[in-house]
Amino acid sequence: MELDALLILLLCAGLLRLESLGLWVLLIGAMRYLFIAASWQFSWLSKPLFASFRRKAVCVWQVVALLLALTPLTSHFLASLLAISALISLTYSFGFDVWWLYRKSKHSKQN
């Protein structure tokens, strides 16, 4: 997982440099590290998650989208759309996991 996160961060840095997409593209690569940093403040974020095909699919899509965005045959506009789709899918995936962990932590406190 950490190697995937590093690869995605490097692909985002490449997009920033080669396609000039803007600093927002680094958010895709930084999201895993922001999640870890947030878990230092909110311990419930470090609890184990259930196995998820969604997480695997989003990871694969991110890598595919970012690699396609970096190809020389991809227009700047299409590179932007691919990166935005990676960011949206990742935000949804992390959001769902954060919501699930939060609900689980609230439920365990009530019992």
KOLMAR-931094 format. One line per field, with one value per atom (N, C-alpha, C, O): atom name; residue in three letters; z, y, x; chain; residue number from 0. Coordinates in steps of 0.02 Angstrom, whole numbers. Layout:
N
marfi <- [CA/...]
drenpa <- [ALA/...]
w <- [Z/...]
v <- [Y/...]
u <- [X/...]
rodo <- [A/...]
drenmi <- [NUM/...]
END
This chain:
111
marfi <- [N/CA/C/O/N/CA/C/O/N/CA/C/O/N/CA/C/O/N/CA/C/O/N/CA/C/O/N/CA/C/O/N/CA/C/O/N/CA/C/O/N/CA/C/O/N/CA/C/O/N/CA/C/O/N/CA/C/O/N/CA/C/O/N/CA/C/O/N/CA/C/O/N/CA/C/O/N/CA/C/O/N/CA/C/O/N/CA/C/O/N/CA/C/O/N/CA/C/O/N/CA/C/O/N/CA/C/O/N/CA/C/O/N/CA/C/O/N/CA/C/O/N/CA/C/O/N/CA/C/O/N/CA/C/O/N/CA/C/O/N/CA/C/O/N/CA/C/O/N/CA/C/O/N/CA/C/O/N/CA/C/O/N/CA/C/O/N/CA/C/O/N/CA/C/O/N/CA/C/O/N/CA/C/O/N/CA/C/O/N/CA/C/O/N/CA/C/O/N/CA/C/O/N/CA/C/O/N/CA/C/O/N/CA/C/O/N/CA/C/O/N/CA/C/O/N/CA/C/O/N/CA/C/O/N/CA/C/O/N/CA/C/O/N/CA/C/O/N/CA/C/O/N/CA/C/O/N/CA/C/O/N/CA/C/O/N/CA/C/O/N/CA/C/O/N/CA/C/O/N/CA/C/O/N/CA/C/O/N/CA/C/O/N/CA/C/O/N/CA/C/O/N/CA/C/O/N/CA/C/O/N/CA/C/O/N/CA/C/O/N/CA/C/O/N/CA/C/O/N/CA/C/O/N/CA/C/O/N/CA/C/O/N/CA/C/O/N/CA/C/O/N/CA/C/O/N/CA/C/O/N/CA/C/O/N/CA/C/O/N/CA/C/O/N/CA/C/O/N/CA/C/O/N/CA/C/O/N/CA/C/O/N/CA/C/O/N/CA/C/O/N/CA/C/O/N/CA/C/O/N/CA/C/O/N/CA/C/O/N/CA/C/O/N/CA/C/O/N/CA/C/O/N/CA/C/O/N/CA/C/O/N/CA/C/O/N/CA/C/O/N/CA/C/O/N/CA/C/O/N/CA/C/O/N/CA/C/O/N/CA/C/O/N/CA/C/O/N/CA/C/O/N/CA/C/O/N/CA/C/O/N/CA/C/O/N/CA/C/O]
drenpa <- [MET/MET/MET/MET/GLU/GLU/GLU/GLU/LEU/LEU/LEU/LEU/ASP/ASP/ASP/ASP/ALA/ALA/ALA/ALA/LEU/LEU/LEU/LEU/LEU/LEU/LEU/LEU/ILE/ILE/ILE/ILE/LEU/LEU/LEU/LEU/LEU/LEU/LEU/LEU/LEU/LEU/LEU/LEU/CYS/CYS/CYS/CYS/ALA/ALA/ALA/ALA/GLY/GLY/GLY/GLY/LEU/LEU/LEU/LEU/LEU/LEU/LEU/LEU/ARG/ARG/ARG/ARG/LEU/LEU/LEU/LEU/GLU/GLU/GLU/GLU/SER/SER/SER/SER/LEU/LEU/LEU/LEU/GLY/GLY/GLY/GLY/LEU/LEU/LEU/LEU/TRP/TRP/TRP/TRP/VAL/VAL/VAL/VAL/LEU/LEU/LEU/LEU/LEU/LEU/LEU/LEU/ILE/ILE/ILE/ILE/GLY/GLY/GLY/GLY/ALA/ALA/ALA/ALA/MET/MET/MET/MET/ARG/ARG/ARG/ARG/TYR/TYR/TYR/TYR/LEU/LEU/LEU/LEU/PHE/PHE/PHE/PHE/ILE/ILE/ILE/ILE/ALA/ALA/ALA/ALA/ALA/ALA/ALA/ALA/SER/SER/SER/SER/TRP/TRP/TRP/TRP/GLN/GLN/GLN/GLN/PHE/PHE/PHE/PHE/SER/SER/SER/SER/TRP/TRP/TRP/TRP/LEU/LEU/LEU/LEU/SER/SER/SER/SER/LYS/LYS/LYS/LYS/PRO/PRO/PRO/PRO/LEU/LEU/LEU/LEU/PHE/PHE/PHE/PHE/ALA/ALA/ALA/ALA/SER/SER/SER/SER/PHE/PHE/PHE/PHE/ARG/ARG/ARG/ARG/ARG/ARG/ARG/ARG/LYS/LYS/LYS/LYS/ALA/ALA/ALA/ALA/VAL/VAL/VAL/VAL/CYS/CYS/CYS/CYS/VAL/VAL/VAL/VAL/TRP/TRP/TRP/TRP/GLN/GLN/GLN/GLN/VAL/VAL/VAL/VAL/VAL/VAL/VAL/VAL/ALA/ALA/ALA/ALA/LEU/LEU/LEU/LEU/LEU/LEU/LEU/LEU/LEU/LEU/LEU/LEU/ALA/ALA/ALA/ALA/LEU/LEU/LEU/LEU/THR/THR/THR/THR/PRO/PRO/PRO/PRO/LEU/LEU/LEU/LEU/THR/THR/THR/THR/SER/SER/SER/SER/HIS/HIS/HIS/HIS/PHE/PHE/PHE/PHE/LEU/LEU/LEU/LEU/ALA/ALA/ALA/ALA/SER/SER/SER/SER/LEU/LEU/LEU/LEU/LEU/LEU/LEU/LEU/ALA/ALA/ALA/ALA/ILE/ILE/ILE/ILE/SER/SER/SER/SER/ALA/ALA/ALA/ALA/LEU/LEU/LEU/LEU/ILE/ILE/ILE/ILE/SER/SER/SER/SER/LEU/LEU/LEU/LEU/THR/THR/THR/THR/TYR/TYR/TYR/TYR/SER/SER/SER/SER/PHE/PHE/PHE/PHE/GLY/GLY/GLY/GLY/PHE/PHE/PHE/PHE/ASP/ASP/ASP/ASP/VAL/VAL/VAL/VAL/TRP/TRP/TRP/TRP/TRP/TRP/TRP/TRP/LEU/LEU/LEU/LEU/TYR/TYR/TYR/TYR/ARG/ARG/ARG/ARG/LYS/LYS/LYS/LYS/SER/SER/SER/SER/LYS/LYS/LYS/LYS/HIS/HIS/HIS/HIS/SER/SER/SER/SER/LYS/LYS/LYS/LYS/GLN/GLN/GLN/GLN/ASN/ASN/ASN/ASN]
w <- [0/0/0/-36/40/44/-21/-41/-53/-117/-171/-212/-170/-215/-203/-251/-140/-123/-148/-173/-141/-165/-241/-268/-275/-348/-371/-417/-339/-358/-345/-385/-290/-275/-329/-351/-350/-402/-470/-507/-485/-547/-544/-595/-487/-479/-487/-518/-459/-467/-541/-565/-577/-648/-686/-731/-667/-699/-684/-727/-624/-605/-648/-672/-656/-693/-769/-802/-796/-869/-899/-955/-862/-888/-857/-879/-807/-773/-751/-763/-718/-698/-636/-622/-600/-540/-478/-481/-423/-360/-336/-298/-359/-337/-354/-319/-407/-428/-374/-370/-334/-281/-225/-187/-221/-171/-183/-135/-245/-261/-228/-195/-238/-211/-136/-104/-108/-37/7/68/-22/18/68/125/48/94/153/210/139/192/237/297/209/250/295/352/269/309/368/425/355/410/461/521/438/483/525/584/494/531/585/637/571/621/684/736/679/740/787/848/759/800/818/874/772/782/779/725/837/840/806/784/801/768/694/664/664/594/583/527/636/629/642/641/654/664/597/544/600/538/497/524/432/385/358/357/335/303/234/203/209/141/92/99/40/-5/-77/-92/-121/-193/-217/-262/-187/-206/-199/-244/-142/-131/-184/-210/-200/-251/-319/-356/-336/-401/-407/-460/-355/-356/-364/-400/-330/-336/-407/-435/-437/-506/-552/-597/-542/-585/-579/-629/-518/-510/-551/-587/-545/-581/-656/-692/-680/-752/-776/-826/-740/-759/-760/-807/-709/-706/-760/-789/-773/-827/-895/-936/-906/-969/-976/-1030/-921/-922/-938/-965/-922/-934/-1004/-1024/-1041/-1108/-1154/-1149/-1200/-1245/-1292/-1317/-1305/-1351/-1318/-1352/-1252/-1216/-1215/-1197/-1234/-1233/-1161/-1115/-1153/-1087/-1056/-996/-1096/-1072/-1047/-993/-1087/-1067/-1006/-962/-1002/-943/-881/-828/-888/-832/-811/-752/-860/-845/-811/-764/-835/-805/-733/-689/-721/-653/-608/-550/-633/-594/-577/-521/-624/-610/-557/-515/-557/-505/-437/-387/-436/-373/-346/-286/-389/-367/-341/-289/-377/-354/-289/-245/-282/-220/-162/-106/-174/-121/-97/-37/-144/-126/-84/-32/-106/-72/-1/47/6/72/115/175/85/122/150/207/109/132/191/240/185/238/302/357/296/355/388/449/348/375/411/466/380/409/475/524/477/538/593/651/574/623/652/713/610/634/678/730/658/698/766/817/768/833/877/938/848/887/913/970/871/890/946/992/944/995/1061/1114/1059/1121/1155/1216/1115/1143/1176/1220/1155/1182/1238/1266]
v <- [-60/0/63/111/62/122/132/189/78/84/112/153/90/118/193/232/212/283/325/380/298/334/339/392/285/287/340/378/342/390/461/506/472/539/559/617/513/528/542/586/505/518/588/623/606/673/728/779/716/765/771/826/716/718/758/796/749/788/862/904/877/948/979/1035/942/968/967/1017/913/906/934/959/932/955/1021/1049/1044/1107/1108/1156/1054/1049/1091/1103/1111/1150/1108/1047/1142/1108/1060/1014/1070/1026/953/908/941/872/835/773/871/839/812/768/837/812/738/701/717/646/604/554/625/588/596/554/651/664/637/635/615/596/540/543/490/435/462/442/507/535/582/586/617/659/616/635/559/512/487/483/469/445/500/488/560/617/631/646/625/636/582/596/522/468/480/451/523/540/581/576/622/663/626/633/586/549/475/446/444/375/326/272/343/298/289/241/335/327/272/249/252/200/130/81/124/59/21/52/-45/-84/-75/-67/-76/-71/-141/-185/-149/-211/-216/-165/-277/-286/-255/-261/-223/-185/-189/-171/-213/-211/-139/-122/-96/-25/7/42/-4/25/2/42/-62/-89/-59/-40/-55/-28/46/68/84/155/163/207/121/123/109/145/57/40/97/116/125/180/241/272/256/313/303/348/245/232/235/267/203/204/275/297/312/380/426/465/420/463/445/489/380/359/383/408/375/400/475/501/511/584/605/659/563/579/561/580/523/503/564/609/565/622/630/685/578/582/610/623/619/645/721/751/752/825/851/813/914/945/939/925/951/947/877/868/826/757/737/701/761/748/777/746/836/867/826/814/803/762/697/675/665/603/614/574/666/681/699/678/736/754/691/685/645/583/542/511/542/507/540/505/606/642/630/619/632/622/551/542/501/432/420/384/449/441/476/449/536/572/533/529/505/463/403/388/369/309/325/292/376/395/421/405/460/485/430/433/378/322/286/269/276/242/284/257/348/392/390/384/395/391/325/323/269/202/196/171/219/216/259/240/318/362/330/330/303/270/210/199/173/115/136/103/191/215/241/231/274/300/241/242/190/131/93/69/86/48/87/56/153/192/186/189/176/169/101/95/51/-16/-32/-87]
u <- [41/0/44/30/96/138/178/190/197/231/184/205/122/71/63/60/59/51/110/101/170/229/229/245/212/207/157/171/99/48/71/59/106/133/184/184/227/276/242/264/190/152/120/119/95/65/117/104/176/230/249/263/248/261/209/225/146/92/99/87/117/126/181/175/235/292/281/296/255/250/186/186/132/67/44/-6/80/63/-11/-47/-32/-102/-118/-177/-69/-81/-67/-65/-59/-42/-96/-82/-158/-212/-198/-221/-160/-145/-105/-109/-67/-29/-74/-53/-134/-181/-196/-207/-196/-207/-152/-166/-90/-34/-24/6/-50/-40/-95/-88/-150/-208/-193/-216/-157/-139/-99/-110/-52/-10/-49/-36/-97/-142/-186/-199/-208/-248/-207/-232/-145/-101/-90/-93/-76/-65/-128/-123/-186/-248/-258/-288/-234/-242/-201/-215/-150/-112/-156/-149/-200/-245/-309/-334/-334/-397/-382/-377/-373/-350/-398/-376/-461/-509/-494/-517/-456/-437/-385/-376/-352/-300/-328/-290/-392/-423/-424/-424/-426/-425/-489/-544/-480/-536/-552/-510/-613/-634/-602/-585/-594/-567/-616/-677/-589/-632/-607/-551/-651/-636/-635/-597/-676/-679/-611/-588/-577/-511/-462/-423/-463/-417/-432/-387/-496/-516/-496/-472/-506/-487/-412/-388/-374/-301/-280/-238/-308/-291/-311/-273/-371/-393/-346/-330/-325/-280/-216/-195/-186/-123/-135/-96/-188/-204/-217/-190/-259/-277/-215/-206/-173/-114/-63/-32/-55/-9/-35/4/-100/-129/-121/-107/-130/-123/-52/-41/-4/66/91/145/51/73/76/34/123/130/70/58/32/-25/-88/-137/-86/-143/-142/-91/-197/-201/-201/-215/-186/-187/-257/-264/-308/-377/-394/-422/-376/-390/-349/-373/-287/-245/-278/-278/-307/-343/-403/-415/-442/-501/-482/-515/-429/-407/-385/-402/-347/-324/-383/-385/-431/-490/-530/-555/-535/-573/-537/-569/-470/-432/-444/-453/-444/-455/-526/-534/-575/-644/-654/-685/-629/-638/-600/-625/-541/-503/-537/-540/-563/-599/-660/-673/-697/-754/-732/-762/-679/-656/-632/-652/-590/-567/-624/-628/-669/-727/-770/-792/-782/-822/-787/-820/-722/-685/-683/-691/-674/-674/-743/-748/-795/-864/-875/-903/-854/-863/-825/-852/-763/-723/-753/-754/-778/-809/-872/-881/-914/-975/-958/-990/-908/-887/-861/-875/-824/-797/-853/-851/-903/-959/-1002/-1026/-1010/-1049/-1015/-1048/-949/-913/-912/-909/-915/-918/-986/-991/-1038/-1106/-1116/-1159/-1079/-1088/-1041/-1043]
rodo <- [A/A/A/A/A/A/A/A/A/A/A/A/A/A/A/A/A/A/A/A/A/A/A/A/A/A/A/A/A/A/A/A/A/A/A/A/A/A/A/A/A/A/A/A/A/A/A/A/A/A/A/A/A/A/A/A/A/A/A/A/A/A/A/A/A/A/A/A/A/A/A/A/A/A/A/A/A/A/A/A/A/A/A/A/A/A/A/A/A/A/A/A/A/A/A/A/A/A/A/A/A/A/A/A/A/A/A/A/A/A/A/A/A/A/A/A/A/A/A/A/A/A/A/A/A/A/A/A/A/A/A/A/A/A/A/A/A/A/A/A/A/A/A/A/A/A/A/A/A/A/A/A/A/A/A/A/A/A/A/A/A/A/A/A/A/A/A/A/A/A/A/A/A/A/A/A/A/A/A/A/A/A/A/A/A/A/A/A/A/A/A/A/A/A/A/A/A/A/A/A/A/A/A/A/A/A/A/A/A/A/A/A/A/A/A/A/A/A/A/A/A/A/A/A/A/A/A/A/A/A/A/A/A/A/A/A/A/A/A/A/A/A/A/A/A/A/A/A/A/A/A/A/A/A/A/A/A/A/A/A/A/A/A/A/A/A/A/A/A/A/A/A/A/A/A/A/A/A/A/A/A/A/A/A/A/A/A/A/A/A/A/A/A/A/A/A/A/A/A/A/A/A/A/A/A/A/A/A/A/A/A/A/A/A/A/A/A/A/A/A/A/A/A/A/A/A/A/A/A/A/A/A/A/A/A/A/A/A/A/A/A/A/A/A/A/A/A/A/A/A/A/A/A/A/A/A/A/A/A/A/A/A/A/A/A/A/A/A/A/A/A/A/A/A/A/A/A/A/A/A/A/A/A/A/A/A/A/A/A/A/A/A/A/A/A/A/A/A/A/A/A/A/A/A/A/A/A/A/A/A/A/A/A/A/A/A/A/A/A/A/A/A/A/A/A/A/A/A/A/A/A/A/A/A/A/A/A/A/A/A/A/A/A/A]
drenmi <- [0/0/0/0/1/1/1/1/2/2/2/2/3/3/3/3/4/4/4/4/5/5/5/5/6/6/6/6/7/7/7/7/8/8/8/8/9/9/9/9/10/10/10/10/11/11/11/11/12/12/12/12/13/13/13/13/14/14/14/14/15/15/15/15/16/16/16/16/17/17/17/17/18/18/18/18/19/19/19/19/20/20/20/20/21/21/21/21/22/22/22/22/23/23/23/23/24/24/24/24/25/25/25/25/26/26/26/26/27/27/27/27/28/28/28/28/29/29/29/29/30/30/30/30/31/31/31/31/32/32/32/32/33/33/33/33/34/34/34/34/35/35/35/35/36/36/36/36/37/37/37/37/38/38/38/38/39/39/39/39/40/40/40/40/41/41/41/41/42/42/42/42/43/43/43/43/44/44/44/44/45/45/45/45/46/46/46/46/47/47/47/47/48/48/48/48/49/49/49/49/50/50/50/50/51/51/51/51/52/52/52/52/53/53/53/53/54/54/54/54/55/55/55/55/56/56/56/56/57/57/57/57/58/58/58/58/59/59/59/59/60/60/60/60/61/61/61/61/62/62/62/62/63/63/63/63/64/64/64/64/65/65/65/65/66/66/66/66/67/67/67/67/68/68/68/68/69/69/69/69/70/70/70/70/71/71/71/71/72/72/72/72/73/73/73/73/74/74/74/74/75/75/75/75/76/76/76/76/77/77/77/77/78/78/78/78/79/79/79/79/80/80/80/80/81/81/81/81/82/82/82/82/83/83/83/83/84/84/84/84/85/85/85/85/86/86/86/86/87/87/87/87/88/88/88/88/89/89/89/89/90/90/90/90/91/91/91/91/92/92/92/92/93/93/93/93/94/94/94/94/95/95/95/95/96/96/96/96/97/97/97/97/98/98/98/98/99/99/99/99/100/100/100/100/101/101/101/101/102/102/102/102/103/103/103/103/104/104/104/104/105/105/105/105/106/106/106/106/107/107/107/107/108/108/108/108/109/109/109/109/110/110/110/110]
END
